Amino acid sequence: MPRRWKPPKEHRTDAEAVRRKRELAEKLAFAVEYGTEQEFVDAVKKFKPDVEKEELKAWIMRFRDARREKRGL
């Protein structure tokens, strides 16, 4: 039986991984809209477990900017 063509590994999509990323992105958006900063930080750490300190600070600053924008400040 001939082998079937598969896309290169970097272009393959794992349905479970895609679902997890989508759910985590929704949690991030929810945390920005309704959650606290700590909930947002926890969601970021789940979304990107290997996040570095400086990158996490940048995420927090984006969170704060988004909250200010929502409040109209």
C-alpha positions in Angstrom: 0.0 0.0 0.0 1.5 3.4 -1.0 2.2 5.9 1.7 0.0 8.9 1.9 1.4 12.4 1.7 1.6 14.4 5.0 2.4 18.1 5.4 5.7 18.9 7.0 5.6 18.7 10.8 5.7 22.5 11.3 2.5 22.8 9.2 0.5 20.0 10.9 -2.2 20.9 13.3 -3.2 18.8 16.3 -6.9 19.4 17.0 -6.4 19.0 20.7 -3.6 21.6 20.8 -5.6 24.0 18.7 -8.6 23.6 21.1 -6.4 24.2 24.1 -4.9 27.3 22.6 -8.3 28.7 21.7 -9.6 28.0 25.2 -6.6 29.7 26.8 -7.0 32.7 24.5 -10.6 33.0 25.6 -9.5 32.8 29.3 -7.1 35.7 28.6 -9.8 37.8 27.0 -12.2 37.0 29.9 -9.5 37.9 32.4 -9.0 41.3 30.7 -12.7 41.9 30.6 -13.8 40.7 34.1 -10.9 39.2 36.0 -8.2 40.4 38.3 -4.5 40.9 37.4 -3.6 37.7 39.3 -6.1 35.7 37.2 -4.7 37.2 34.1 -1.1 36.3 35.1 -2.2 32.7 35.9 -3.9 32.5 32.5 -0.7 33.8 30.7 1.4 31.2 32.6 -0.9 28.5 31.4 -1.0 29.9 27.9 2.8 30.2 27.7 4.4 28.1 30.5 8.0 29.1 29.6 7.3 32.9 29.8 10.3 34.9 31.0 10.1 37.6 33.6 10.5 40.5 31.2 7.9 39.1 28.8 5.5 38.6 31.7 6.0 42.2 32.7 5.1 43.2 29.1 1.9 41.1 29.2 0.9 42.7 32.5 1.5 46.2 31.1 -0.8 45.3 28.1 -3.4 44.0 30.6 -3.3 47.3 32.5 -3.5 49.3 29.3 -6.5 47.3 28.1 -8.2 47.8 31.5 -7.6 51.5 31.4 -9.0 51.7 27.8 -12.1 49.7 28.9 -12.7 52.2 31.7 -12.1 55.2 29.4 -9.2 56.6 31.3 
